[in-house]
Amino acid sequence: MDASIIQRAFEALGDRLGTREPIEVLLVGGAAGMLTGVLSASRTTVDCEVMVYVRDDAMGTVELAADAVSEGLGRAKGGGG
């Protein structure tokens, strides 16, 4: 995935999660570097590493929604990479 695909995936994730209480995630690794401009946006990565979920109960909710977004983008389900 390049930065544009990652950006679209996070937008789709936000749409899928809807208007529920906000959930914050700490994204690290290549995806974080590409989205923040530390790494080239044309670089690619195969995953998005999330280190922290702010709302302790959010992990399962986000991962289920992320799997659905991933399938919608034609990618394999997450869960480690």
N, CA, C and O atoms as a Maestro MAE file, in Angstrom:
{
 s_m_m2io_version
 :::
 2.0.0
}

f_m_ct {
 s_m_title
 :::
 protein
 m_atom[324] {
  # First column is atom index #
  i_m_mmod_type
  r_m_x_coord
  r_m_y_coord
  r_m_z_coord
  i_m_residue_number
  s_m_chain_name
  s_m_pdb_residue_name
  s_m_pdb_atom_name
  i_m_atomic_number
  :::
  1 25 0.845 -1.169 0.000 1 A "MET " " N  " 7
  2 3 0.000 0.000 0.000 1 A "MET " " CA " 6
  3 2 0.888 1.229 0.000 1 A "MET " " C  " 6
  4 15 1.908 1.274 0.689 1 A "MET " " O  " 8
  5 25 0.492 2.225 -0.780 2 A "ASP " " N  " 7
  6 3 1.187 3.495 -0.694 2 A "ASP " " CA " 6
  7 2 0.354 4.442 0.180 2 A "ASP " " C  " 6
  8 15 -0.713 4.069 0.669 2 A "ASP " " O  " 8
  9 25 0.849 5.661 0.370 3 A "ALA " " N  " 7
  10 3 0.192 6.594 1.290 3 A "ALA " " CA " 6
  11 2 -1.253 6.895 0.890 3 A "ALA " " C  " 6
  12 15 -2.111 7.052 1.760 3 A "ALA " " O  " 8
  13 25 -1.533 6.978 -0.407 4 A "SER " " N  " 7
  14 3 -2.905 7.297 -0.824 4 A "SER " " CA " 6
  15 2 -3.875 6.167 -0.475 4 A "SER " " C  " 6
  16 15 -5.018 6.430 -0.099 4 A "SER " " O  " 8
  17 25 -3.438 4.928 -0.593 5 A "ILE " " N  " 7
  18 3 -4.292 3.796 -0.233 5 A "ILE " " CA " 6
  19 2 -4.498 3.754 1.284 5 A "ILE " " C  " 6
  20 15 -5.602 3.488 1.759 5 A "ILE " " O  " 8
  21 25 -3.442 4.015 2.031 6 A "ILE " " N  " 7
  22 3 -3.557 4.031 3.493 6 A "ILE " " CA " 6
  23 2 -4.528 5.126 3.934 6 A "ILE " " C  " 6
  24 15 -5.366 4.901 4.807 6 A "ILE " " O  " 8
  25 25 -4.415 6.305 3.332 7 A "GLN " " N  " 7
  26 3 -5.315 7.413 3.659 7 A "GLN " " CA " 6
  27 2 -6.761 7.030 3.366 7 A "GLN " " C  " 6
  28 15 -7.649 7.269 4.185 7 A "GLN " " O  " 8
  29 25 -6.996 6.439 2.203 8 A "ARG " " N  " 7
  30 3 -8.362 6.002 1.851 8 A "ARG " " CA " 6
  31 2 -8.864 4.954 2.825 8 A "ARG " " C  " 6
  32 15 -10.033 4.969 3.208 8 A "ARG " " O  " 8
  33 25 -7.989 4.046 3.229 9 A "ALA " " N  " 7
  34 3 -8.389 2.993 4.172 9 A "ALA " " CA " 6
  35 2 -8.801 3.589 5.512 9 A "ALA " " C  " 6
  36 15 -9.798 3.168 6.098 9 A "ALA " " O  " 8
  37 25 -8.036 4.570 6.001 10 A "PHE " " N  " 7
  38 3 -8.406 5.186 7.283 10 A "PHE " " CA " 6
  39 2 -9.682 6.000 7.170 10 A "PHE " " C  " 6
  40 15 -10.464 6.049 8.119 10 A "PHE " " O  " 8
  41 25 -9.909 6.645 6.024 11 A "GLU " " N  " 7
  42 3 -11.176 7.357 5.817 11 A "GLU " " CA " 6
  43 2 -12.338 6.368 5.808 11 A "GLU " " C  " 6
  44 15 -13.381 6.620 6.412 11 A "GLU " " O  " 8
  45 25 -12.153 5.236 5.117 12 A "ALA " " N  " 7
  46 3 -13.205 4.208 5.078 12 A "ALA " " CA " 6
  47 2 -13.425 3.610 6.462 12 A "ALA " " C  " 6
  48 15 -14.556 3.297 6.834 12 A "ALA " " O  " 8
  49 25 -12.344 3.450 7.225 13 A "LEU " " N  " 7
  50 3 -12.470 2.937 8.593 13 A "LEU " " CA " 6
  51 2 -13.305 3.898 9.440 13 A "LEU " " C  " 6
  52 15 -14.190 3.470 10.181 13 A "LEU " " O  " 8
  53 25 -13.025 5.180 9.329 14 A "GLY " " N  " 7
  54 3 -13.809 6.179 10.062 14 A "GLY " " CA " 6
  55 2 -15.272 6.141 9.670 14 A "GLY " " C  " 6
  56 15 -16.154 6.232 10.524 14 A "GLY " " O  " 8
  57 25 -15.532 6.007 8.371 15 A "ASP " " N  " 7
  58 3 -16.922 5.911 7.904 15 A "ASP " " CA " 6
  59 2 -17.594 4.664 8.462 15 A "ASP " " C  " 6
  60 15 -18.751 4.709 8.878 15 A "ASP " " O  " 8
  61 25 -16.872 3.562 8.469 16 A "ARG " " N  " 7
  62 3 -17.440 2.299 8.937 16 A "ARG " " CA " 6
  63 2 -17.730 2.338 10.436 16 A "ARG " " C  " 6
  64 15 -18.726 1.782 10.898 16 A "ARG " " O  " 8
  65 25 -16.851 3.000 11.189 17 A "LEU " " N  " 7
  66 3 -17.065 3.105 12.633 17 A "LEU " " CA " 6
  67 2 -18.205 4.056 12.954 17 A "LEU " " C  " 6
  68 15 -18.785 3.982 14.037 17 A "LEU " " O  " 8
  69 25 -18.534 4.946 12.032 18 A "GLY " " N  " 7
  70 3 -19.675 5.837 12.181 18 A "GLY " " CA " 6
  71 2 -19.464 6.937 13.205 18 A "GLY " " C  " 6
  72 15 -18.349 7.411 13.424 18 A "GLY " " O  " 8
  73 25 -20.557 7.325 13.819 19 A "THR " " N  " 7
  74 3 -20.532 8.470 14.737 19 A "THR " " CA " 6
  75 2 -20.448 8.034 16.190 19 A "THR " " C  " 6
  76 15 -20.855 8.772 17.088 19 A "THR " " O  " 8
  77 25 -19.934 6.863 16.419 20 A "ARG " " N  " 7
  78 3 -19.758 6.404 17.798 20 A "ARG " " CA " 6
  79 2 -18.782 7.321 18.522 20 A "ARG " " C  " 6
  80 15 -18.211 8.236 17.930 20 A "ARG " " O  " 8
  81 25 -18.605 7.065 19.793 21 A "GLU " " N  " 7
  82 3 -17.623 7.810 20.575 21 A "GLU " " CA " 6
  83 2 -16.259 7.726 19.881 21 A "GLU " " C  " 6
  84 15 -15.881 6.652 19.413 21 A "GLU " " O  " 8
  85 25 -15.515 8.829 19.805 22 A "PRO " " N  " 7
  86 3 -14.220 8.816 19.099 22 A "PRO " " CA " 6
  87 2 -13.270 7.752 19.649 22 A "PRO " " C  " 6
  88 15 -13.244 7.467 20.846 22 A "PRO " " O  " 8
  89 25 -12.495 7.180 18.736 23 A "ILE " " N  " 7
  90 3 -11.456 6.214 19.082 23 A "ILE " " CA " 6
  91 2 -10.146 6.750 18.524 23 A "ILE " " C  " 6
  92 15 -10.062 7.099 17.347 23 A "ILE " " O  " 8
  93 25 -9.136 6.812 19.361 24 A "GLU " " N  " 7
  94 3 -7.818 7.241 18.915 24 A "GLU " " CA " 6
  95 2 -6.906 6.034 18.831 24 A "GLU " " C  " 6
  96 15 -6.961 5.140 19.674 24 A "GLU " " O  " 8
  97 25 -6.056 6.014 17.795 25 A "VAL " " N  " 7
  98 3 -5.070 4.950 17.659 25 A "VAL " " CA " 6
  99 2 -3.697 5.579 17.479 25 A "VAL " " C  " 6
  100 15 -3.577 6.670 16.922 25 A "VAL " " O  " 8
  101 25 -2.665 4.892 17.949 26 A "LEU " " N  " 7
  102 3 -1.292 5.312 17.724 26 A "LEU " " CA " 6
  103 2 -0.738 4.419 16.630 26 A "LEU " " C  " 6
  104 15 -0.459 3.241 16.854 26 A "LEU " " O  " 8
  105 25 -0.582 4.984 15.455 27 A "LEU " " N  " 7
  106 3 -0.068 4.272 14.293 27 A "LEU " " CA " 6
  107 2 1.446 4.446 14.250 27 A "LEU " " C  " 6
  108 15 1.945 5.561 14.401 27 A "LEU " " O  " 8
  109 25 2.179 3.357 14.047 28 A "VAL " " N  " 7
  110 3 3.639 3.402 13.996 28 A "VAL " " CA " 6
  111 2 4.120 2.683 12.740 28 A "VAL " " C  " 6
  112 15 3.321 2.114 11.997 28 A "VAL " " O  " 8
  113 25 5.404 2.712 12.513 29 A "GLY " " N  " 7
  114 3 6.000 1.984 11.402 29 A "GLY " " CA " 6
  115 2 5.924 2.739 10.085 29 A "GLY " " C  " 6
  116 15 5.759 3.958 10.047 29 A "GLY " " O  " 8
  117 25 6.050 1.978 9.010 30 A "GLY " " N  " 7
  118 3 6.099 2.558 7.676 30 A "GLY " " CA " 6
  119 2 4.864 3.368 7.318 30 A "GLY " " C  " 6
  120 15 4.979 4.448 6.738 30 A "GLY " " O  " 8
  121 25 3.684 2.862 7.654 31 A "ALA " " N  " 7
  122 3 2.444 3.581 7.332 31 A "ALA " " CA " 6
  123 2 2.417 4.946 8.007 31 A "ALA " " C  " 6
  124 15 2.032 5.941 7.393 31 A "ALA " " O  " 8
  125 25 2.826 4.992 9.265 32 A "ALA " " N  " 7
  126 3 2.866 6.271 9.984 32 A "ALA " " CA " 6
  127 2 3.867 7.221 9.337 32 A "ALA " " C  " 6
  128 15 3.590 8.409 9.166 32 A "ALA " " O  " 8
  129 25 5.023 6.693 8.982 33 A "GLY " " N  " 7
  130 3 6.042 7.527 8.343 33 A "GLY " " CA " 6
  131 2 5.579 8.090 7.015 33 A "GLY " " C  " 6
  132 15 5.869 9.244 6.698 33 A "GLY " " O  " 8
  133 25 4.867 7.300 6.238 34 A "MET " " N  " 7
  134 3 4.383 7.762 4.936 34 A "MET " " CA " 6
  135 2 3.292 8.815 5.096 34 A "MET " " C  " 6
  136 15 3.268 9.792 4.347 34 A "MET " " O  " 8
  137 25 2.394 8.634 6.052 35 A "LEU " " N  " 7
  138 3 1.305 9.598 6.239 35 A "LEU " " CA " 6
  139 2 1.775 10.922 6.823 35 A "LEU " " C  " 6
  140 15 1.167 11.962 6.573 35 A "LEU " " O  " 8
  141 25 2.851 10.890 7.596 36 A "THR " " N  " 7
  142 3 3.359 12.121 8.212 36 A "THR " " CA " 6
  143 2 4.420 12.815 7.377 36 A "THR " " C  " 6
  144 15 4.842 13.922 7.711 36 A "THR " " O  " 8
  145 25 4.858 12.179 6.294 37 A "GLY " " N  " 7
  146 3 5.869 12.789 5.446 37 A "GLY " " CA " 6
  147 2 7.297 12.484 5.852 37 A "GLY " " C  " 6
  148 15 8.231 12.950 5.198 37 A "GLY " " O  " 8
  149 25 7.493 11.719 6.909 38 A "VAL " " N  " 7
  150 3 8.840 11.320 7.315 38 A "VAL " " CA " 6
  151 2 9.432 10.387 6.261 38 A "VAL " " C  " 6
  152 15 10.627 10.446 5.973 38 A "VAL " " O  " 8
  153 25 8.590 9.527 5.688 39 A "LEU " " N  " 7
  154 3 8.991 8.647 4.590 39 A "LEU " " CA " 6
  155 2 8.276 9.098 3.321 39 A "LEU " " C  " 6
  156 15 7.235 9.752 3.390 39 A "LEU " " O  " 8
  157 25 8.818 8.758 2.195 40 A "SER " " N  " 7
  158 3 8.218 9.110 0.913 40 A "SER " " CA " 6
  159 2 6.810 8.532 0.799 40 A "SER " " C  " 6
  160 15 6.576 7.375 1.149 40 A "SER " " O  " 8
  161 25 5.879 9.340 0.311 41 A "ALA " " N  " 7
  162 3 4.495 8.896 0.136 41 A "ALA " " CA " 6
  163 2 4.385 7.813 -0.927 41 A "ALA " " C  " 6
  164 15 3.396 7.081 -0.955 41 A "ALA " " O  " 8
  165 25 5.382 7.694 -1.803 42 A "SER " " N  " 7
  166 3 5.339 6.674 -2.849 42 A "SER " " CA " 6
  167 2 5.902 5.336 -2.381 42 A "SER " " C  " 6
  168 15 5.803 4.331 -3.086 42 A "SER " " O  " 8
  169 25 6.481 5.330 -1.213 43 A "ARG " " N  " 7
  170 3 6.971 4.083 -0.620 43 A "ARG " " CA " 6
  171 2 5.778 3.167 -0.376 43 A "ARG " " C  " 6
  172 15 4.644 3.643 -0.349 43 A "ARG " " O  " 8
  173 25 5.995 1.892 -0.202 44 A "THR " " N  " 7
  174 3 4.881 0.979 0.059 44 A "THR " " CA " 6
  175 2 5.123 0.175 1.332 44 A "THR " " C  " 6
  176 15 6.256 0.005 1.782 44 A "THR " " O  " 8
  177 25 4.027 -0.310 1.890 45 A "THR " " N  " 7
  178 3 4.070 -1.190 3.054 45 A "THR " " CA " 6
  179 2 2.927 -2.184 2.922 45 A "THR " " C  " 6
  180 15 1.998 -1.968 2.143 45 A "THR " " O  " 8
  181 25 2.992 -3.255 3.669 46 A "VAL " " N  " 7
  182 3 1.939 -4.274 3.584 46 A "VAL " " CA " 6
  183 2 1.006 -4.265 4.781 46 A "VAL " " C  " 6
  184 15 0.027 -5.011 4.811 46 A "VAL " " O  " 8
  185 25 1.305 -3.411 5.791 47 A "ASP " " N  " 7
  186 3 0.464 -3.414 6.983 47 A "ASP " " CA " 6
  187 2 0.480 -2.060 7.675 47 A "ASP " " C  " 6
  188 15 1.239 -1.161 7.311 47 A "ASP " " O  " 8
  189 25 -0.368 -1.940 8.669 48 A "CYS " " N  " 7
  190 3 -0.421 -0.756 9.527 48 A "CYS " " CA " 6
  191 2 -0.337 -1.253 10.966 48 A "CYS " " C  " 6
  192 15 -1.214 -1.975 11.440 48 A "CYS " " O  " 8
  193 25 0.721 -0.858 11.643 49 A "GLU " " N  " 7
  194 3 0.890 -1.284 13.032 49 A "GLU " " CA " 6
  195 2 0.263 -0.260 13.967 49 A "GLU " " C  " 6
  196 15 0.583 0.927 13.912 49 A "GLU " " O  " 8
  197 25 -0.622 -0.730 14.815 50 A "VAL " " N  " 7
  198 3 -1.260 0.119 15.815 50 A "VAL " " CA " 6
  199 2 -0.743 -0.321 17.181 50 A "VAL " " C  " 6
  200 15 -0.841 -1.494 17.544 50 A "VAL " " O  " 8
  201 25 -0.195 0.627 17.931 51 A "MET " " N  " 7
  202 3 0.393 0.315 19.228 51 A "MET " " CA " 6
  203 2 -0.571 0.542 20.388 51 A "MET " " C  " 6
  204 15 -0.541 -0.203 21.368 51 A "MET " " O  " 8
  205 25 -1.423 1.557 20.292 52 A "VAL " " N  " 7
  206 3 -2.287 1.928 21.410 52 A "VAL " " CA " 6
  207 2 -3.678 2.277 20.875 52 A "VAL " " C  " 6
  208 15 -3.813 2.945 19.849 52 A "VAL " " O  " 8
  209 25 -4.685 1.824 21.570 53 A "TYR " " N  " 7
  210 3 -6.065 2.224 21.304 53 A "TYR " " CA " 6
  211 2 -6.519 3.039 22.496 53 A "TYR " " C  " 6
  212 15 -6.457 2.567 23.632 53 A "TYR " " O  " 8
  213 25 -6.982 4.275 22.249 54 A "VAL " " N  " 7
  214 3 -7.506 5.075 23.356 54 A "VAL " " CA " 6
  215 2 -9.003 4.897 23.363 54 A "VAL " " C  " 6
  216 15 -9.736 5.423 22.525 54 A "VAL " " O  " 8
  217 25 -9.379 4.208 24.251 55 A "ARG " " N  " 7
  218 3 -10.581 3.564 24.737 55 A "ARG " " CA " 6
  219 2 -10.157 2.117 24.812 55 A "ARG " " C  " 6
  220 15 -10.063 1.437 23.790 55 A "ARG " " O  " 8
  221 25 -9.912 1.664 25.965 56 A "ASP " " N  " 7
  222 3 -9.387 0.315 26.165 56 A "ASP " " CA " 6
  223 2 -10.227 -0.769 25.511 56 A "ASP " " C  " 6
  224 15 -9.710 -1.832 25.168 56 A "ASP " " O  " 8
  225 25 -11.516 -0.511 25.335 57 A "ASP " " N  " 7
  226 3 -12.402 -1.515 24.754 57 A "ASP " " CA " 6
  227 2 -12.499 -1.422 23.238 57 A "ASP " " C  " 6
  228 15 -13.319 -2.116 22.639 57 A "ASP " " O  " 8
  229 25 -11.688 -0.585 22.602 58 A "ALA " " N  " 7
  230 3 -11.832 -0.303 21.176 58 A "ALA " " CA " 6
  231 2 -11.141 -1.299 20.255 58 A "ALA " " C  " 6
  232 15 -11.484 -1.384 19.076 58 A "ALA " " O  " 8
  233 25 -10.183 -2.047 20.764 59 A "MET " " N  " 7
  234 3 -9.370 -2.893 19.893 59 A "MET " " CA " 6
  235 2 -10.202 -3.826 19.010 59 A "MET " " C  " 6
  236 15 -10.005 -3.856 17.795 59 A "MET " " O  " 8
  237 25 -11.106 -4.568 19.587 60 A "GLY " " N  " 7
  238 3 -11.919 -5.504 18.815 60 A "GLY " " CA " 6
  239 2 -12.797 -4.801 17.794 60 A "GLY " " C  " 6
  240 15 -12.927 -5.259 16.658 60 A "GLY " " O  " 8
  241 25 -13.397 -3.694 18.194 61 A "THR " " N  " 7
  242 3 -14.262 -2.925 17.301 61 A "THR " " CA " 6
  243 2 -13.482 -2.424 16.091 61 A "THR " " C  " 6
  244 15 -13.938 -2.550 14.954 61 A "THR " " O  " 8
  245 25 -12.306 -1.856 16.342 62 A "VAL " " N  " 7
  246 3 -11.484 -1.323 15.255 62 A "VAL " " CA " 6
  247 2 -10.997 -2.454 14.352 62 A "VAL " " C  " 6
  248 15 -11.019 -2.316 13.129 62 A "VAL " " O  " 8
  249 25 -10.566 -3.553 14.930 63 A "GLU " " N  " 7
  250 3 -10.042 -4.653 14.112 63 A "GLU " " CA " 6
  251 2 -11.118 -5.276 13.229 63 A "GLU " " C  " 6
  252 15 -10.841 -5.628 12.083 63 A "GLU " " O  " 8
  253 25 -12.335 -5.418 13.739 64 A "LEU " " N  " 7
  254 3 -13.425 -5.933 12.901 64 A "LEU " " CA " 6
  255 2 -13.728 -4.988 11.747 64 A "LEU " " C  " 6
  256 15 -13.903 -5.421 10.609 64 A "LEU " " O  " 8
  257 25 -13.788 -3.690 12.049 65 A "ALA " " N  " 7
  258 3 -14.042 -2.702 11.001 65 A "ALA " " CA " 6
  259 2 -12.885 -2.661 10.002 65 A "ALA " " C  " 6
  260 15 -13.111 -2.525 8.799 65 A "ALA " " O  " 8
  261 25 -11.657 -2.777 10.488 66 A "ALA " " N  " 7
  262 3 -10.482 -2.762 9.606 66 A "ALA " " CA " 6
  263 2 -10.484 -3.970 8.674 66 A "ALA " " C  " 6
  264 15 -10.120 -3.847 7.505 66 A "ALA " " O  " 8
  265 25 -10.890 -5.137 9.178 67 A "ASP " " N  " 7
  266 3 -10.983 -6.318 8.316 67 A "ASP " " CA " 6
  267 2 -11.983 -6.088 7.193 67 A "ASP " " C  " 6
  268 15 -11.726 -6.455 6.046 67 A "ASP " " O  " 8
  269 25 -13.115 -5.488 7.514 68 A "ALA " " N  " 7
  270 3 -14.135 -5.212 6.496 68 A "ALA " " CA " 6
  271 2 -13.612 -4.209 5.465 68 A "ALA " " C  " 6
  272 15 -13.836 -4.378 4.266 68 A "ALA " " O  " 8
  273 25 -12.924 -3.180 5.924 69 A "VAL " " N  " 7
  274 3 -12.341 -2.190 5.005 69 A "VAL " " CA " 6
  275 2 -11.299 -2.869 4.128 69 A "VAL " " C  " 6
  276 15 -11.260 -2.643 2.919 69 A "VAL " " O  " 8
  277 25 -10.464 -3.692 4.725 70 A "SER " " N  " 7
  278 3 -9.426 -4.401 3.985 70 A "SER " " CA " 6
  279 2 -10.022 -5.257 2.874 70 A "SER " " C  " 6
  280 15 -9.537 -5.249 1.743 70 A "SER " " O  " 8
  281 25 -11.069 -5.987 3.203 71 A "GLU " " N  " 7
  282 3 -11.738 -6.808 2.190 71 A "GLU " " CA " 6
  283 2 -12.317 -5.934 1.085 71 A "GLU " " C  " 6
  284 15 -12.259 -6.295 -0.090 71 A "GLU " " O  " 8
  285 25 -12.874 -4.788 1.458 72 A "GLY " " N  " 7
  286 3 -13.427 -3.865 0.488 72 A "GLY " " CA " 6
  287 2 -12.374 -3.292 -0.452 72 A "GLY " " C  " 6
  288 15 -12.671 -2.940 -1.594 72 A "GLY " " O  " 8
  289 25 -11.166 -3.205 0.031 73 A "LEU " " N  " 7
  290 3 -10.049 -2.717 -0.794 73 A "LEU " " CA " 6
  291 2 -9.355 -3.853 -1.526 73 A "LEU " " C  " 6
  292 15 -8.380 -3.632 -2.245 73 A "LEU " " O  " 8
  293 25 -9.857 -5.069 -1.344 74 A "GLY " " N  " 7
  294 3 -9.266 -6.217 -2.017 74 A "GLY " " CA " 6
  295 2 -7.994 -6.719 -1.385 74 A "GLY " " C  " 6
  296 15 -7.149 -7.306 -2.062 74 A "GLY " " O  " 8
  297 25 -7.846 -6.496 -0.096 75 A "ARG " " N  " 7
  298 3 -6.649 -6.922 0.644 75 A "ARG " " CA " 6
  299 2 -7.008 -8.096 1.551 75 A "ARG " " C  " 6
  300 15 -8.180 -8.354 1.827 75 A "ARG " " O  " 8
  301 25 -5.986 -8.791 2.002 76 A "ALA " " N  " 7
  302 3 -6.189 -9.890 2.952 76 A "ALA " " CA " 6
  303 2 -6.554 -9.334 4.305 76 A "ALA " " C  " 6
  304 15 -6.212 -8.196 4.626 76 A "ALA " " O  " 8
  305 25 -7.254 -10.137 5.112 77 A "LYS " " N  " 7
  306 3 -7.578 -9.719 6.472 77 A "LYS " " CA " 6
  307 2 -6.321 -9.493 7.273 77 A "LYS " " C  " 6
  308 15 -5.288 -10.114 7.020 77 A "LYS " " O  " 8
  309 25 -6.413 -8.581 8.265 78 A "GLY " " N  " 7
  310 3 -5.280 -8.241 9.128 78 A "GLY " " CA " 6
  311 2 -5.061 -9.274 10.194 78 A "GLY " " C  " 6
  312 15 -5.423 -10.443 10.060 78 A "GLY " " O  " 8
  313 25 -4.439 -8.791 11.284 79 A "GLY " " N  " 7
  314 3 -4.189 -9.678 12.388 79 A "GLY " " CA " 6
  315 2 -2.733 -9.990 12.583 79 A "GLY " " C  " 6
  316 15 -2.385 -10.913 13.320 79 A "GLY " " O  " 8
  317 25 -1.877 -9.233 11.933 80 A "GLY " " N  " 7
  318 3 -0.441 -9.443 12.092 80 A "GLY " " CA " 6
  319 2 0.198 -9.589 10.743 80 A "GLY " " C  " 6
  320 15 -0.388 -10.140 9.811 80 A "GLY " " O  " 8
  321 25 1.413 -9.085 10.648 81 A "GLY " " N  " 7
  322 3 1.994 -9.140 9.327 81 A "GLY " " CA " 6
  323 2 3.395 -9.138 9.336 81 A "GLY " " C  " 6
  324 15 4.020 -9.182 8.277 81 A "GLY " " O  " 8
  :::
 }
 m_bond[323] {
  # First column is bond index #
  i_m_from
  i_m_to
  i_m_order
  :::
  1 1 2 1
  2 2 3 1
  3 3 4 2
  4 3 5 1
  5 5 6 1
  6 6 7 1
  7 7 8 2
  8 7 9 1
  9 9 10 1
  10 10 11 1
  11 11 12 2
  12 11 13 1
  13 13 14 1
  14 14 15 1
  15 15 16 2
  16 15 17 1
  17 17 18 1
  18 18 19 1
  19 19 20 2
  20 19 21 1
  21 21 22 1
  22 22 23 1
  23 23 24 2
  24 23 25 1
  25 25 26 1
  26 26 27 1
  27 27 28 2
  28 27 29 1
  29 29 30 1
  30 30 31 1
  31 31 32 2
  32 31 33 1
  33 33 34 1
  34 34 35 1
  35 35 36 2
  36 35 37 1
  37 37 38 1
  38 38 39 1
  39 39 40 2
  40 39 41 1
  41 41 42 1
  42 42 43 1
  43 43 44 2
  44 43 45 1
  45 45 46 1
  46 46 47 1
  47 47 48 2
  48 47 49 1
  49 49 50 1
  50 50 51 1
  51 51 52 2
  52 51 53 1
  53 53 54 1
  54 54 55 1
  55 55 56 2
  56 55 57 1
  57 57 58 1
  58 58 59 1
  59 59 60 2
  60 59 61 1
  61 61 62 1
  62 62 63 1
  63 63 64 2
  64 63 65 1
  65 65 66 1
  66 66 67 1
  67 67 68 2
  68 67 69 1
  69 69 70 1
  70 70 71 1
  71 71 72 2
  72 71 73 1
  73 73 74 1
  74 74 75 1
  75 75 76 2
  76 75 77 1
  77 77 78 1
  78 78 79 1
  79 79 80 2
  80 79 81 1
  81 81 82 1
  82 82 83 1
  83 83 84 2
  84 83 85 1
  85 85 86 1
  86 86 87 1
  87 87 88 2
  88 87 89 1
  89 89 90 1
  90 90 91 1
  91 91 92 2
  92 91 93 1
  93 93 94 1
  94 94 95 1
  95 95 96 2
  96 95 97 1
  97 97 98 1
  98 98 99 1
  99 99 100 2
  100 99 101 1
  101 101 102 1
  102 102 103 1
  103 103 104 2
  104 103 105 1
  105 105 106 1
  106 106 107 1
  107 107 108 2
  108 107 109 1
  109 109 110 1
  110 110 111 1
  111 111 112 2
  112 111 113 1
  113 113 114 1
  114 114 115 1
  115 115 116 2
  116 115 117 1
  117 117 118 1
  118 118 119 1
  119 119 120 2
  120 119 121 1
  121 121 122 1
  122 122 123 1
  123 123 124 2
  124 123 125 1
  125 125 126 1
  126 126 127 1
  127 127 128 2
  128 127 129 1
  129 129 130 1
  130 130 131 1
  131 131 132 2
  132 131 133 1
  133 133 134 1
  134 134 135 1
  135 135 136 2
  136 135 137 1
  137 137 138 1
  138 138 139 1
  139 139 140 2
  140 139 141 1
  141 141 142 1
  142 142 143 1
  143 143 144 2
  144 143 145 1
  145 145 146 1
  146 146 147 1
  147 147 148 2
  148 147 149 1
  149 149 150 1
  150 150 151 1
  151 151 152 2
  152 151 153 1
  153 153 154 1
  154 154 155 1
  155 155 156 2
  156 155 157 1
  157 157 158 1
  158 158 159 1
  159 159 160 2
  160 159 161 1
  161 161 162 1
  162 162 163 1
  163 163 164 2
  164 163 165 1
  165 165 166 1
  166 166 167 1
  167 167 168 2
  168 167 169 1
  169 169 170 1
  170 170 171 1
  171 171 172 2
  172 171 173 1
  173 173 174 1
  174 174 175 1
  175 175 176 2
  176 175 177 1
  177 177 178 1
  178 178 179 1
  179 179 180 2
  180 179 181 1
  181 181 182 1
  182 182 183 1
  183 183 184 2
  184 183 185 1
  185 185 186 1
  186 186 187 1
  187 187 188 2
  188 187 189 1
  189 189 190 1
  190 190 191 1
  191 191 192 2
  192 191 193 1
  193 193 194 1
  194 194 195 1
  195 195 196 2
  196 195 197 1
  197 197 198 1
  198 198 199 1
  199 199 200 2
  200 199 201 1
  201 201 202 1
  202 202 203 1
  203 203 204 2
  204 203 205 1
  205 205 206 1
  206 206 207 1
  207 207 208 2
  208 207 209 1
  209 209 210 1
  210 210 211 1
  211 211 212 2
  212 211 213 1
  213 213 214 1
  214 214 215 1
  215 215 216 2
  216 215 217 1
  217 217 218 1
  218 218 219 1
  219 219 220 2
  220 219 221 1
  221 221 222 1
  222 222 223 1
  223 223 224 2
  224 223 225 1
  225 225 226 1
  226 226 227 1
  227 227 228 2
  228 227 229 1
  229 229 230 1
  230 230 231 1
  231 231 232 2
  232 231 233 1
  233 233 234 1
  234 234 235 1
  235 235 236 2
  236 235 237 1
  237 237 238 1
  238 238 239 1
  239 239 240 2
  240 239 241 1
  241 241 242 1
  242 242 243 1
  243 243 244 2
  244 243 245 1
  245 245 246 1
  246 246 247 1
  247 247 248 2
  248 247 249 1
  249 249 250 1
  250 250 251 1
  251 251 252 2
  252 251 253 1
  253 253 254 1
  254 254 255 1
  255 255 256 2
  256 255 257 1
  257 257 258 1
  258 258 259 1
  259 259 260 2
  260 259 261 1
  261 261 262 1
  262 262 263 1
  263 263 264 2
  264 263 265 1
  265 265 266 1
  266 266 267 1
  267 267 268 2
  268 267 269 1
  269 269 270 1
  270 270 271 1
  271 271 272 2
  272 271 273 1
  273 273 274 1
  274 274 275 1
  275 275 276 2
  276 275 277 1
  277 277 278 1
  278 278 279 1
  279 279 280 2
  280 279 281 1
  281 281 282 1
  282 282 283 1
  283 283 284 2
  284 283 285 1
  285 285 286 1
  286 286 287 1
  287 287 288 2
  288 287 289 1
  289 289 290 1
  290 290 291 1
  291 291 292 2
  292 291 293 1
  293 293 294 1
  294 294 295 1
  295 295 296 2
  296 295 297 1
  297 297 298 1
  298 298 299 1
  299 299 300 2
  300 299 301 1
  301 301 302 1
  302 302 303 1
  303 303 304 2
  304 303 305 1
  305 305 306 1
  306 306 307 1
  307 307 308 2
  308 307 309 1
  309 309 310 1
  310 310 311 1
  311 311 312 2
  312 311 313 1
  313 313 314 1
  314 314 315 1
  315 315 316 2
  316 315 317 1
  317 317 318 1
  318 318 319 1
  319 319 320 2
  320 319 321 1
  321 321 322 1
  322 322 323 1
  323 323 324 2
  :::
 }
}
